[in-house]
Amino acid sequence: MLPSMEHSTRAWNVMRFAYGIVLILVGLDKFGTNLIAHWAGYISPPVMAVVQTLPGGVAAFLAFMGVVEVVVGILFFTRRFTHIAGYLSVAWLVLISINLLMLDLRDIAARDLLLAVGAYAIAELTRAQRRI
């Protein structure tokens, strides 16, 4: 393997493991522990109006989000499904950013959009590595 490939493989592994670990931790935190953040405070009024009509309300909605994040986090650890985790993360992070913009949290929305770009890069690097 060429030295440059070793570096790109190392960077790819660092990125996918970092995304996986953070998604799992954040996902687990949505099951009511709120050690990282008070997640209900990040639900915009239009989204909250819909969430409150759901059976189980906010707690069920956050638990659902947590399950999705844990599953996607686990997918980042697999070589076979890393690209899927990347693309799912892009969609998820863009939706979260839209919600954050409705709360006028432009700084956090910008950060999440940048994370979406990173997730896209992971997905594309995964696909490129398969072609080598």
N, C-alpha and C positions, 0 to 999 in steps of 0.2 A: 504494500500500500504506500502511496506517495505521502510524504510528510504533510502536504496541504490537505489530503483526504483525512488524515488522522486528526488534524485540527478541526475540520468541519464536522467530523463524526463526534468528536469530544464536545463541541459547541452544541450540536443537535441533542446529544444525550443530556447535557446540563439543562438546556431549555425544556425538554420534554419532562424530565424529572422534577424540575422546579414548578412547572405548570401543574403537573400531577399532584405533587405534595400540597401545594397551596389550595388547589381546588378541593381536595379531600378535606383538608382542615377547615376551610371556609364552609364547605357543605355540611360537615358534622356540626359546626357551630350554629347552623340554622335550626337545629333540633331543640332549641330553647336555652342553650347555654349562654349565648350572647357574650362570650368572652372576648371575641374579636371586635364586634360592633353590635349595636342595637339595630338589627336588620329591618325591623318594622318601620323604623324612622326613614328608611330609604325607599319606601313605597310611595309613589306620587299619588295625589288625590284621584286622578282618573283611574289609575290601576287599582287603588284602594277601593273605589266604588264597586268595581267588579269583584275584587277579592272578598269583600264583605258579603256578597251574595252566594259565595261558594260554601258548601257544607264544610264546617271546621274553620272557616274564616281565615284569618291571618296565619294562625299556627299551622293549619293544613297547607296553605300556600307556601310558607317558608319551608316546611318539611318537604314538599314536592321539589322546590328549588334545590334543597339540600341533597335530595336523592339524585337529581340530575347532575349536580356538580360532583358528587362522589363517583358516580358511574363514569362521567367524562374524565375525571381525574385518574381513575383506574385504567381507562383506555389509553391514556398517555403513556402508561408503563408498558404497554404491549407494543411490540414492533409491528404487528400485523394491523392494528387499528389506530395507530398514532395519527395518521392523516385524518381519519374520521373525527377523532377527538379535537384535532386542530380546527377543522371546518365547523364542527358543532360549537366550539368555543368562540369562533368569530361571530356566528349568528347570535349566540347567547350574550356576548359582550356588547354587540351593537344594540340589541334590545335593551340591555341594562343601561347603556349610555343614553338612549332615547328617554327612558324613564328618569334618569338623573337630570337630564336637561329640563324635564317638566318640573323638577324641584329647584331649578336654577343652580344646580351643583355642577357648573361648567368645568371646574378643575378636575373633579373626579370623573366626569364623563370623558374628558380629554384623555385622562390616564387610562380609562378602560378601552377607549378606541385605540390607543397605542398598544395595549395588551392584545387587542384583537389583531393588530398587524403582526405582532409576535406569534400569535397562534397560527395565523395564515402562513408565516414563514416556516414554522414547524411542519405544517401539513405539506407544504411544497418541498421542503428538504427531505421529508420522508419519501415522497413520491420520487424525487431525484435519486435518492440512495437505492431505491429498488431497481432503477434502470442501470445502475453501475455494475 
